[in-house]
Amino acid sequence: MNKKIVTYNVNGVRAALNKGLIEWLKATNPDILCLQEIKAEKEQVDVALFETLGYKYHYWYSAQKGL
């Protein structure tokens, strides 16, 4: 069974959401989604937007400045 894996450098997940990330995800429909440079803690993002599309996050790491 083939899986579609998408990796995307969003350069800020909140900005990406405002620019149509959810609509793009609906059209692209990856099985596995990896987002880089999210620049937000999970408490700062409405993760329900992703969960309604069937995505669950397994790792959420927002780097700290200077590390």
N, C-alpha and C positions, 0 to 999 in steps of 0.2 A: 504494500500500500504506500503510495507516494504521499508525502506531506509537503505543503508549501510553507517554507520558513522565510520570514521577512525580518530584516534588521534595518533600523531606521534611526539616524542621528537627528533627533527632533530639535536640538538646541533650545530646550525649554518646553516641557510637555504642556504647560498651561498656555503658552503662546501657540503651540501646534494645535491645541484643541480649539482655540479661537480662529484658527486659519483652516479648519475643516478636517482635522485628523480623523474624527469619527466617520465622516462621510467617506473619506478615502479608505478607511478600514473596511467599511461595508462593501465598497466596490472591489477592493483587493482580496478580501476574505482569506487572510493567511491562517494556516493551522497553528503556527507558532509565531509569536511576535516578540521581537527584542527591541527595546527602545534604549538608545544611548543619549547621554547628556540631558537627562530629564530635568535637572536643576530644580527639583521640588521634593519635599517629603510627601509620603503617601497621604498624610493628613491634609495636605494642601490641594489635593486633586480629588475630584469626584470620581472615584474608581468604579462607581456603579455604571458610568458611561461605558466602560470596558466590559464589565461583568454582564451587562444586558446583551452584549454581542457574543458572550460565551467565553470570554477570556478571564483567566485567574492569574494573579501575579504570584510567582514563586520566590522571586528575589526583587527587592526594591532597595536600591542603594543610591543615595544622593550624596556625592562626594562633598566633603567639607573644604572650604577655601583654605589654601595653604598646605593641603595634604597631598 
